[in-house]
Amino acid sequence: MSHESGAVAVLAFSFEVKSLVTELNAALATLFRPLGLTCVQAEAIMALDNLGPVTLKQLAAHLVAESGHPSRLVSRLVENGLVARTGSEKDGRAVVLELTGPGALLAAQARAARAPLLADFAEHYGARLDTVTTLIRDLRHDLAER
């Protein structure tokens, strides 16, 4: 592959990945909207549901959000009664985040709302997803090391 055709291929790949993220977020937004959640809010409460009590830093490491700061997201979830902030027993300076009862219920509802989309992807693309995921992970890792 020539340098020029390689560059064109990389740009085409980049465009498709960005477009996929946009389309996936739009599909997820449609699923989460009836629950009163944005994609980022749903992702956060589902992450907290999986992780259990964590610090803001630990939660932020599990979220992939391009805009905003995780503390603003968490503040909104606390205001909505979905997340509780408590002091860490191990470190008096740290704050621990944990889902409230309503937050856990909403996390389960978000997971259920998302399930048909995930099942559809698995059915249609399952065999190829592992290969593509490995490629994207390798590319991301290589870019992070530059």
ZIGIJO-V776863 format. One record per residue. RES is the residue in three letters. D_LAST is the distance of its C-alpha to the last C-alpha in whole Angstrom. Layout:
RES	D_LAST
RES	D_LAST
This chain:
MET	23
SER	23
HIS	20
GLU	21
SER	23
GLY	19
ALA	18
VAL	21
ALA	20
VAL	17
LEU	18
ALA	21
PHE	19
SER	17
PHE	21
GLU	22
VAL	20
LYS	21
SER	24
LEU	25
VAL	23
THR	26
GLU	29
LEU	28
ASN	28
ALA	31
ALA	33
LEU	32
ALA	33
THR	36
LEU	37
PHE	36
ARG	38
PRO	42
LEU	40
GLY	40
LEU	36
THR	33
CYS	30
VAL	28
GLN	31
ALA	32
GLU	28
ALA	29
ILE	32
MET	32
ALA	29
LEU	31
ASP	34
ASN	32
LEU	30
GLY	34
PRO	34
VAL	30
THR	29
LEU	27
LYS	24
GLN	24
LEU	25
ALA	22
ALA	20
HIS	22
LEU	22
VAL	20
ALA	21
GLU	20
SER	23
GLY	25
HIS	25
PRO	26
SER	28
ARG	30
LEU	30
VAL	31
SER	34
ARG	35
LEU	35
VAL	37
GLU	40
ASN	40
GLY	41
LEU	39
VAL	37
ALA	38
ARG	37
THR	38
GLY	38
SER	36
GLU	39
LYS	36
ASP	35
GLY	37
ARG	34
ALA	32
VAL	33
VAL	33
LEU	33
GLU	36
LEU	37
THR	41
GLY	43
PRO	43
GLY	39
ALA	39
LEU	42
LEU	40
ALA	37
ALA	39
GLN	40
ALA	36
ARG	36
ALA	39
ALA	38
ARG	35
ALA	36
PRO	38
LEU	35
LEU	33
ALA	36
ASP	36
PHE	32
ALA	33
GLU	36
HIS	35
TYR	31
GLY	31
ALA	31
ARG	28
LEU	26
ASP	25
THR	23
VAL	22
THR	20
THR	19
LEU	17
ILE	16
ARG	15
ASP	13
LEU	11
ARG	10
HIS	9
ASP	7
LEU	5
ALA	6
GLU	4
ARG	0
